[in-house]
Amino acid sequence: MSTIYGVTGASGHLGHLTVTELIARDVAPEHIVAIARTPEKVADLADLGVQVREGDYTRPDTLLAALAGVDRLLLVSSSEVGQRAAQHAAVIDAAKADGVGRIVYTSILGADTTQNPLAPEHVETETALRASGIAHTLLRNGWYIENYTGQAQQYLATGAILSATGDAKVSGAAREDYAIAAAAALLDDADGDRVYELGGAAFSFDDLAGAISDATGTTVAHTPLPADEYTAALIGAGVDEQTAGFLAALDATIAAGELETDSDDLARLIGRAPTPLVDVVRAQLA
Ligand SMILES: NC(=O)c1ccc[n+]([C@@H]2O[C@H](COP(=O)([O-])OP(=O)(O)OC[C@H]3O[C@@H](n4cnc5c(N)ncnc54)[C@H](OP(=O)(O)O)[C@@H]3O)[C@@H](O)[C@H]2O)c1
């Protein structure tokens, strides 16, 4: 019997990239179940022969139906921050009821040690996975380089990358590399539970500014600020107080070195060095 692979969040960037990577690795499209809250968003995958099913993390009935017959599932963490632990628990419950054999989950780098304000929901989900008795693979993803390239127009317009990161480094990687790692984790036939700490080569915000300047021909400079000045600058730029505090807390975890790793798990999973910062930036901004 062929293994059936499920991918939640298939309408999102990471989920979609993982489905296409599975196909690139010769998984037959009909052996892939792309699960999306809004199935119409993945009509392109249906056109390729992928099974598309509705799955809303807030509607357990859809999850039970979506996971029927799935052997291995990539649970892409929800984008609805604050709702995620309950949403992920609903997926795990449905997976258990449907007899899913393995769940690969996109967690956060250093989940069990970091002060990152995004971590507690991931820790809760990791705990729920352990309690479920389902074999699982934790992909503790570091930052996407796209978190920064996505803001490039603002950096270019102001000539500055403001941060509260000091000279700390981030082991960021391209979202596509994390998706390739997710596909590799799904295809791994080995038994047992696994934890991967995933990140690319570490770069500072000076390095980021240099890469963006080189790629675009427009000079941007990194301006490190104390956390309170950074928060005030964000509020001055129109960011609401709560979001500004949250962004400053994220930068504090970078300043503390918590989004830097010397793990080579990502390189080992994808079978090559992660795409370097300068290449990702050039491909997206040049
Ligand atoms: N490591 C990092 O730097 C980083 C950065 C950003 C996000 N993340 C995390 O990684 C995840 C994947 O990243 P991404 O770039 O693929 O994010 P994305 O493009 O925003 O995709 C998020 C996916 O979650 C789905 N989703 C949200 N709420 C849902 C619900 N109630 N039921 C079912 N699906 C739901 C979305 O479905 P719809 O299309 O229906 O909205 C979408 O498919 C994110 O969701 C977030 O948890 C990590």
The ligand as an SDF file (V2000), in Angstrom:
LIG
                    3D

 48 52  0  0  0  0  0  0  0  0999 V2000
    9.8000   30.8760   11.0540 N   0  0  0  0  0  0  0  0  0  0  0  0
    9.3410   32.0540   10.6640 C   0  0  0  0  0  0  0  0  0  0  0  0
   10.0870   33.0100   10.4140 O   0  0  0  0  0  0  0  0  0  0  0  0
    7.8800   32.2250   10.4540 C   0  0  0  0  0  0  0  0  0  0  0  0
    7.3940   33.4050    9.8910 C   0  0  0  0  0  0  0  0  0  0  0  0
    6.0140   33.5340    9.6830 C   0  0  0  0  0  0  0  0  0  0  0  0
    5.1730   32.5040   10.0460 C   0  0  0  0  0  0  0  0  0  0  0  0
    5.6880   31.3750   10.6090 N   0  0  0  0  0  0  0  0  0  0  0  0
    4.8180   30.2210   11.0190 C   0  0  0  0  0  0  0  0  0  0  0  0
    4.9420   29.2560   10.0090 O   0  0  0  0  0  0  0  0  0  0  0  0
    3.6380   28.9840    9.4380 C   0  0  0  0  0  0  0  0  0  0  0  0
    3.7850   28.7200    7.9550 C   0  0  0  0  0  0  0  0  0  0  0  0
    4.3820   29.8650    7.3450 O   0  0  0  0  0  0  0  0  0  0  0  0
    3.8080   30.4240    5.9820 P   0  0  0  0  0  0  0  0  0  0  0  0
    4.8080   31.3630    5.4710 O   0  0  0  0  0  0  0  0  0  0  0  0
    3.3370   29.3140    5.1110 O   0  0  0  0  0  0  0  0  0  0  0  0
    2.5240   31.2260    6.5140 O   0  0  0  0  0  0  0  0  0  0  0  0
    1.2550   31.6650    5.6530 P   0  0  0  0  0  0  0  0  0  0  0  0
    1.5990   31.7930    4.2120 O   0  0  0  0  0  0  0  0  0  0  0  0
    0.6590   32.8180    6.3570 O   0  0  0  0  0  0  0  0  0  0  0  0
    0.2670   30.4020    5.7860 O   0  0  0  0  0  0  0  0  0  0  0  0
   -0.4400   30.1510    6.9450 C   0  0  0  0  0  0  0  0  0  0  0  0
   -1.3960   29.0140    6.6720 C   0  0  0  0  0  0  0  0  0  0  0  0
   -2.1530   28.7560    7.8600 O   0  0  0  0  0  0  0  0  0  0  0  0
   -3.5010   28.5790    7.4430 C   0  0  0  0  0  0  0  0  0  0  0  0
   -4.4440   28.7930    8.5040 N   0  0  0  0  0  0  0  0  0  0  0  0
   -4.5510   29.8640    9.3230 C   0  0  0  0  0  0  0  0  0  0  0  0
   -5.6050   29.6920   10.1330 N   0  0  0  0  0  0  0  0  0  0  0  0
   -6.1770   28.5020    9.7970 C   0  0  0  0  0  0  0  0  0  0  0  0
   -7.2980   27.7920   10.2630 C   0  0  0  0  0  0  0  0  0  0  0  0
   -8.1020   28.2630   11.2180 N   0  0  0  0  0  0  0  0  0  0  0  0
   -7.5610   26.5840    9.7020 N   0  0  0  0  0  0  0  0  0  0  0  0
   -6.7850   26.0860    8.7370 C   0  0  0  0  0  0  0  0  0  0  0  0
   -5.7150   26.7260    8.2320 N   0  0  0  0  0  0  0  0  0  0  0  0
   -5.4230   27.9170    8.7720 C   0  0  0  0  0  0  0  0  0  0  0  0
   -3.6810   29.5930    6.3500 C   0  0  0  0  0  0  0  0  0  0  0  0
   -4.8520   29.3310    5.6310 O   0  0  0  0  0  0  0  0  0  0  0  0
   -5.5980   30.4900    4.7670 P   0  0  0  0  0  0  0  0  0  0  0  0
   -4.8910   30.5200    3.4260 O   0  0  0  0  0  0  0  0  0  0  0  0
   -6.9890   30.0080    4.6820 O   0  0  0  0  0  0  0  0  0  0  0  0
   -5.4390   31.7860    5.5180 O   0  0  0  0  0  0  0  0  0  0  0  0
   -2.4140   29.3400    5.5570 C   0  0  0  0  0  0  0  0  0  0  0  0
   -2.5500   28.2170    4.7330 O   0  0  0  0  0  0  0  0  0  0  0  0
    2.8020   30.2100    9.8090 C   0  0  0  0  0  0  0  0  0  0  0  0
    1.4330   29.8960    9.8340 O   0  0  0  0  0  0  0  0  0  0  0  0
    3.3550   30.5630   11.1620 C   0  0  0  0  0  0  0  0  0  0  0  0
    2.8220   29.7190   12.1800 O   0  0  0  0  0  0  0  0  0  0  0  0
    7.0090   31.2030   10.7990 C   0  0  0  0  0  0  0  0  0  0  0  0
  1  2  1  0
  2  3  2  0
  2  4  1  0
  4  5  1  0
  4 48  2  0
  5  6  2  0
  6  7  1  0
  7  8  2  0
  8  9  1  0
  8 48  1  0
  9 10  1  0
  9 46  1  0
 10 11  1  0
 11 12  1  0
 11 44  1  0
 12 13  1  0
 13 14  1  0
 14 15  2  0
 14 16  1  0
 14 17  1  0
 17 18  1  0
 18 19  2  0
 18 20  1  0
 18 21  1  0
 21 22  1  0
 22 23  1  0
 23 24  1  0
 23 42  1  0
 24 25  1  0
 25 26  1  0
 25 36  1  0
 26 27  1  0
 26 35  1  0
 27 28  2  0
 28 29  1  0
 29 30  1  0
 29 35  2  0
 30 31  1  0
 30 32  2  0
 32 33  1  0
 33 34  2  0
 34 35  1  0
 36 37  1  0
 36 42  1  0
 37 38  1  0
 38 39  2  0
 38 40  1  0
 38 41  1  0
 42 43  1  0
 44 45  1  0
 44 46  1  0
 46 47  1  0
M  CHG  2   8   1  16  -1
M  END
$$$$
